[in-house]
Amino acid sequence: MNASPLNLPIGLQLYTVGQEMDNDPAATLRAVAAAGYQQVELSPLAKTSAKDLRKMLDDTGLKNPSGHYMLPI
């Protein structure tokens, strides 16, 4: 069985590891990449600066094509 039948990268919504991201975002992203994920969706749960988060993503080779944010009504 092919986990990616459309031949697209597999991603993870980081809210599913929100507590881990709060505790140690760099280690969490390394673990996510080591598990085989290639992309992540950011969420407002991350308490890391954009600059630091960008470096962590670059260091792990993870891409961030989307975000999970609440918009004001």
N, C-alpha and C positions, 0 to 999 in steps of 0.2 A: 504494500500500500504506500502510495506517495503522499507525504505530508503536505506537499505543495503542488497540487495537480496543475496549477496555472503557471508553475515555474517562477513564482514570486517569492521574495524573502519572507520568512516567518518572523512575526513581531510579537511583542509583549506589551500589554498595557501596564505601565508602572504603578498604577494605583493598586494593583494586586499584590505588590510588595512595598506598599506605602510605609509600613512601620520599619522595614529594613532600610528603605531609602532615607528615612529620618535618622536612623541610628548610624548608618555608615554607607552613604551613597556610593562612594568609590568601590567599596568591596561588593556592594549589591550589583552594580553595573558589571563588574568583573565576573561575578557569578552568573549573571544573565547571559553575558557573551559566552562564557565557558559552557553553558547549557545548550548553546547552538543558536540562540536568537541572533538575528542580524539587525533588527530594527526595534525601537521602543517608542511608545506613545507617552509623552510627558503628561503630567497632571499637576494641578495646583497643590498637591500634597508635598511636592519637593520643596524643601526649605534651603536649597543650595542656590547660590547666585548663578545667574545665567552664564557668566564667564567661567566659573568653576565647573559647571555642568557641561559646558561645551568642551572643555579640556578632558573631562572624564569620558565623554562620548568618543572624542577623538582617540584617546588612549586605548579604549577598548575596541575601537573599530565599529561601534554601533552607530546606526543612522537614526535620525528622528524626523520622519516625514509627517507626523501628525501630533496633535495635542488634544487633551481632554479638559476643557474649561467651561465653566458656567458663564453665560452671557447675561448681563442685566436686561430686564424686560422693560 
